[in-house]
Amino acid sequence: MGKQKNTYVISRREALKLGLLGAAGLTFVERFGGYARGEDANSPRAIKRTPAKAVIELWMSGGPSHIDTFDPKPKAGNDYCGPFKNSIATNVDGIQICELLPLLAKQADKYSIIRSMTHGINAHETATYIMKTGRKPGDNLVYPGMGAVVSLFRGYDHGYKGLIPPYIVLTATEGRFSEEGFLGPRYKPFATGGDPAQKRFVVSGVVAEGISDQRQKSRRELLHSLDSLGKVMPGNPQFEQLDRCEEKAYSLILGDGGKVFDMSSEKDELKDRYGKNKFGQSCLMARRLVEIGVPYITVNYGGWDTHKQHFETMRRKLPELDKGMATLLQDLSDRGLLDSTIVVWAGEFGRTPKILWESPWNGGRGHYGNCFSAVVAGGGFKGGRVVGASNDKGEEIVQRPVQAADLIGSMYELLGIDPDGPLPNPKGLALQIMPSANRLKEIM
Amino acid sequence: MNRPLIAALVLMAPLNWSGAEPPQIVPPFESDIGIVSTSRIDTVVSAGLKNRGIKPAPLCSDEVFIRRVYLDTIGTVPTPKEVNEFLQDQNPNKRIPLINRLLEREEFADYWTLKWCDLLRVKSEFPINLWPNAVQAYYRWIHDSIRMNMPYDQFARELLTSSGSNFREPQVNFYRAIQGRQPSDIARTVALTFMGTRYESLPQSARANMEVFFSQVAYKKTAEWKEEIVYLNLAPAEVHEANLPDGRKVQIQPEDDPRRVFADWLTEPNNQWFARNITNRVWAWLMGRGIIIEPDDIRPDNSPANPELLAFLEKELVRSKYDLKTIYRLILNSRTYQQSSIPRSDNPQAEAMFACYPVRRLDAEVLIDALNQIGGTGETYSSNIPEPFTFIPEGERSIKLADGSITSQFLEMFGRPARDTGLESERNNQPSDSQRLYLLNSNDIKNKIERSPILRQQAEAAKGNRTELIKNIYVTILSRYPTPSESEIAEKYFQSEGMTRKAAIEDLAWALINTKEFLYRH
């Protein structure tokens, strides 16, 4: 389609055409039109030369404590620190982090800590939506998350040719809202399933166990010869669409595309450094996906919703986080990939700085959206900096509040996606990709 | 669009034709069992076709019919036993009692509750945030209403006029399952749900008029966790006048619930939206395509493909006192519904004028249930967000899932609607690469086949008789028996070099699961 309409109303003729074509194979713009009048995401300003080519999103679902990770408050006393009273120095003068993150302390020159994230929301689902989309809810639209937006502007519609889908989630999707929002299923993430820490990483549909290539081929022939309904309805657009999907699927199943998921070529020593657990090996897998050009990878690492048994959980999880993330930063840097890869660490909110000693929490931390931390590295973000600050108890922001939109808009800018550019949508509204007032210029 | 009707690619002997004219009947998908009784539906559809010189498809075969009518009516694939009984039934009118039986099945309520939960946005999580307890209460109310065949006008009225606790008066969740709580948000949802109209296409004056009727709706929390009361704010003390969406004036008494005044107007027999919206939707659900497209985009400049057809259905609904099953029955018994899916016309308007039954991929929930029926397994669903956590008993069918937020990679992948907006188009039944990968090559599918007690039993029942075995696998997966040439292909596969019986059974089942015939309603 040529110039886009400024209305979502699709004419009857177009609707018929869509019905005949089948919608899934079409791009968003082909399906809906949807840019405001006179705008087009292909416009030159949207394809500036910028440093970042890919994003690895380390998503800490549940909401990790900021105090016990990147914003320690050792002087706040037992009611705030609990057992973690000794923050540690990093390889950057003046930056201290939690004592359970010693490996990340040696990588602090590679990342910047934002200690003044805020949205004020203490409910998981709404906070997740805000952190993933940069939008406040309530205008009858469900916006797409970062991965879907990057998939829209850096995926198949804009020159991405890989067999591996452009937006991968390791290993399961978030589940609180639909990542693709109103952009629709074409921009959904591909969730691998399986567990990369197992001997064989079984990726849903790509890597199956115990079916030889020979058998794949012979039963595919059987399928074709028994596909009786397909044969008497040649030219049916729905069926043609399915055939195209099958072609693509087999080029992954039988071709080399799926080899990226085979980690046997990675040295055992490196796997150890990443940590032989699901999170650690997912970080390693994320690096491998970046190497073959996948633009957006989410590593979902849940279990941070520590209302109870907070400190026990931290003792178990922080070393996993430390190994996986620190090794990822070092490994990307060793391979010369860190300059072109944004690594972002965040959850939907932080946790109450004041420990809930009372029953039933018995030393837990609640939800805290007022003030929390996020970490960015690579892809044009400077390292060794701290943005903003919280007060001496980690409860209030005292300097430079940062909204999710500021963070996301900065990432888009580094990816060459103009945050002020138009975002296509089914209603044809004049929406911007990620409007924000205060992008992180100081670390870009 | 140029649609080569019949290509020369057809490889199988009985299906082999070349030349411009298709044969009269294409087995096993069509049969010449004479004519089902033609109804008023068929008269107006065929008039529409004749006017445009479009040739309709012949009748579908009994094999196709039983699978189709099960999938369309109860979202369930027939068992081999049900298929056998139906195929062996010598009653020439046997399709009529089958339809009647299906309309009374428990799964009828399950499947259509699923549909209504899409439209009414029944989900715990963002952005609807009904929360689990209210989801269950609301689901049960919808399910009961459908099971008891509540008249549709009463269904709409109860949803529109209820007040009280979201746990104790489940209908009030209609007002909670909305993004936003302003009168305009409510009016937008009411217009979409019961008038089949996008808010933006109503004139500004009609929108303003509508909002007045919902301007007193209010919400408050209670001491009970996640309970919420929907109530009416005090009305103005004196009689006041309001304008209905069609511009008519109405008096609202001080003791009146303005929502009831609106519901009275909406469900009047001559309301121009109410019956039109629902009959057009039911037609679209069964026929795969609305008389007005999209089925929830009714507006003056979006005219119906066959106005007489829609008018007839509307009239029948009103005449039956809003008994939706009457409409289901009329449509399912029509020749138009029972047409083959193999088109006989390349006229670009053929599909729009209902010259054949359009193929479409099974709904996500129906597909996983169908796969589990072959695999003799169930899914285990749980949702550990939000609290209280939801666990579904093992073996519960997926068409019975109440909560649109329940975690499932399969349902996500196969286009389950997000239940964010209530638009029909949220459900996406288009194929994708990842779906294809999953069906062709995932461990899930592999395990379902390899571990299936159903397939194992059939292998045992056939007692080494290969022809019998192939027949059993066919009827289990495709609800029909193989044609002679299909049998021959399968037999050859069993005998191919180095092939074990076990591997051949698995590969045959795998191949049939991946055919278009399995994956698409046809």
HADDOCK unambig.tbl for C-alpha pairs under 7 A between the chains (distance, minus, plus):
assign (segid A and resid 12 and name CA) (segid B and resid 302 and name CA) 6.95 0.50 0.50
assign (segid A and resid 22 and name CA) (segid B and resid 430 and name CA) 6.82 0.50 0.50
assign (segid A and resid 23 and name CA) (segid B and resid 430 and name CA) 6.76 0.50 0.50
assign (segid A and resid 24 and name CA) (segid B and resid 430 and name CA) 5.43 0.50 0.50
assign (segid A and resid 24 and name CA) (segid B and resid 431 and name CA) 6.70 0.50 0.50
assign (segid A and resid 24 and name CA) (segid B and resid 432 and name CA) 6.85 0.50 0.50
assign (segid A and resid 125 and name CA) (segid B and resid 125 and name CA) 6.68 0.50 0.50
assign (segid A and resid 125 and name CA) (segid B and resid 126 and name CA) 5.57 0.50 0.50
assign (segid A and resid 126 and name CA) (segid B and resid 126 and name CA) 6.52 0.50 0.50
assign (segid A and resid 138 and name CA) (segid B and resid 179 and name CA) 6.25 0.50 0.50
assign (segid A and resid 138 and name CA) (segid B and resid 180 and name CA) 5.70 0.50 0.50
assign (segid A and resid 140 and name CA) (segid B and resid 179 and name CA) 5.60 0.50 0.50
assign (segid A and resid 175 and name CA) (segid B and resid 407 and name CA) 6.01 0.50 0.50
assign (segid A and resid 176 and name CA) (segid B and resid 125 and name CA) 6.25 0.50 0.50
assign (segid A and resid 176 and name CA) (segid B and resid 126 and name CA) 6.50 0.50 0.50
assign (segid A and resid 177 and name CA) (segid B and resid 126 and name CA) 5.92 0.50 0.50
assign (segid A and resid 178 and name CA) (segid B and resid 418 and name CA) 6.71 0.50 0.50
assign (segid A and resid 204 and name CA) (segid B and resid 438 and name CA) 6.12 0.50 0.50
assign (segid A and resid 204 and name CA) (segid B and resid 442 and name CA) 5.26 0.50 0.50
assign (segid A and resid 205 and name CA) (segid B and resid 437 and name CA) 4.38 0.50 0.50
assign (segid A and resid 205 and name CA) (segid B and resid 438 and name CA) 4.27 0.50 0.50
assign (segid A and resid 205 and name CA) (segid B and resid 440 and name CA) 6.90 0.50 0.50
assign (segid A and resid 205 and name CA) (segid B and resid 441 and name CA) 4.52 0.50 0.50
assign (segid A and resid 205 and name CA) (segid B and resid 442 and name CA) 3.96 0.50 0.50
assign (segid A and resid 206 and name CA) (segid B and resid 437 and name CA) 6.41 0.50 0.50
assign (segid A and resid 206 and name CA) (segid B and resid 441 and name CA) 6.59 0.50 0.50
assign (segid A and resid 208 and name CA) (segid B and resid 441 and name CA) 6.01 0.50 0.50
assign (segid A and resid 208 and name CA) (segid B and resid 442 and name CA) 5.73 0.50 0.50
assign (segid A and resid 208 and name CA) (segid B and resid 443 and name CA) 5.63 0.50 0.50
assign (segid A and resid 219 and name CA) (segid B and resid 507 and name CA) 5.95 0.50 0.50
assign (segid A and resid 219 and name CA) (segid B and resid 511 and name CA) 6.74 0.50 0.50
assign (segid A and resid 222 and name CA) (segid B and resid 511 and name CA) 6.49 0.50 0.50
assign (segid A and resid 223 and name CA) (segid B and resid 511 and name CA) 4.47 0.50 0.50
assign (segid A and resid 223 and name CA) (segid B and resid 512 and name CA) 6.80 0.50 0.50
assign (segid A and resid 223 and name CA) (segid B and resid 515 and name CA) 6.67 0.50 0.50
assign (segid A and resid 226 and name CA) (segid B and resid 486 and name CA) 6.41 0.50 0.50
assign (segid A and resid 227 and name CA) (segid B and resid 515 and name CA) 5.21 0.50 0.50
assign (segid A and resid 227 and name CA) (segid B and resid 516 and name CA) 6.62 0.50 0.50
assign (segid A and resid 229 and name CA) (segid B and resid 516 and name CA) 6.46 0.50 0.50
assign (segid A and resid 229 and name CA) (segid B and resid 517 and name CA) 5.72 0.50 0.50
assign (segid A and resid 230 and name CA) (segid B and resid 516 and name CA) 5.98 0.50 0.50
assign (segid A and resid 231 and name CA) (segid B and resid 10 and name CA) 5.71 0.50 0.50
assign (segid A and resid 232 and name CA) (segid B and resid 6 and name CA) 6.96 0.50 0.50
assign (segid A and resid 232 and name CA) (segid B and resid 10 and name CA) 6.73 0.50 0.50
assign (segid A and resid 233 and name CA) (segid B and resid 342 and name CA) 6.22 0.50 0.50
assign (segid A and resid 234 and name CA) (segid B and resid 4 and name CA) 6.93 0.50 0.50
assign (segid A and resid 234 and name CA) (segid B and resid 5 and name CA) 6.80 0.50 0.50
assign (segid A and resid 234 and name CA) (segid B and resid 6 and name CA) 6.56 0.50 0.50
assign (segid A and resid 234 and name CA) (segid B and resid 7 and name CA) 6.27 0.50 0.50
assign (segid A and resid 235 and name CA) (segid B and resid 3 and name CA) 5.59 0.50 0.50
assign (segid A and resid 235 and name CA) (segid B and resid 4 and name CA) 5.81 0.50 0.50
assign (segid A and resid 241 and name CA) (segid B and resid 431 and name CA) 7.00 0.50 0.50
assign (segid A and resid 242 and name CA) (segid B and resid 431 and name CA) 5.84 0.50 0.50
assign (segid A and resid 245 and name CA) (segid B and resid 432 and name CA) 6.03 0.50 0.50
assign (segid A and resid 245 and name CA) (segid B and resid 433 and name CA) 4.72 0.50 0.50
assign (segid A and resid 245 and name CA) (segid B and resid 436 and name CA) 6.20 0.50 0.50
assign (segid A and resid 246 and name CA) (segid B and resid 436 and name CA) 5.94 0.50 0.50
assign (segid A and resid 248 and name CA) (segid B and resid 433 and name CA) 6.62 0.50 0.50
assign (segid A and resid 249 and name CA) (segid B and resid 433 and name CA) 5.99 0.50 0.50
assign (segid A and resid 249 and name CA) (segid B and resid 436 and name CA) 6.25 0.50 0.50
assign (segid A and resid 249 and name CA) (segid B and resid 437 and name CA) 5.23 0.50 0.50
